[in-house]
């Protein structure tokens, strides 16, 4: 699969309002969804390391305000530093 980006000088730029909303959402996600707590709970329940898919399902079931409409957490995506380092070769079997 290929993706070609064409960047023209007249292309729309992100607005300051959109950038501010994105930063507020990132901050709210970090405060509201303590990922380390979810991972610890999963480890206790299963007796072993938490699986990435299981953690993402738990996050997906959370009611989190200000997520992008129509896609929720999946629309937000994960950017640098969002998840702890994953140990494992593929995302379905990755563990923490």
C-alpha angles and dihedrals in degrees: 000000000000133000123197120197118201111195115192125185091240094053115126116264125217111269121238088241092056092048091050092049090050092051091048091051092049090050092047091050092051092050100039101041110047099194094194090059091052091050092049092050091049091050092051094048097047098033089229140065119311116256118231093233091052092050092048091049090052091050090048091056092055118102102234119176123223096029116146112277118255098017109043116191093354089060092053093056125191121279131186113317095010096116130030119252111293121225111207140062104255132031096242093059100028115129136196 
